[in-house]
Amino acid sequence: AWAPRLAAGMDEVYKIGLSGKGAMPPKGGSTASDADFKAAVDYMVSAVK
């Protein structure tokens, strides 16, 4: 599920996550700071590489 998103680059992954897409709300509904959200995304991406 991550491959097509990662192919677009991390800036795009962050942008979609921070702003939301389709039924997914911004930050997945989290109240985390942008920096904490990006750190969580980085952690998830590192697990699939």
Buried (B, 14 or more C-beta within 10 A) or exposed (E): EEEEBEEEEEEEBBEBBBEEEEEEEEBEEEEEEEEEBBEBBEEEBEEEE
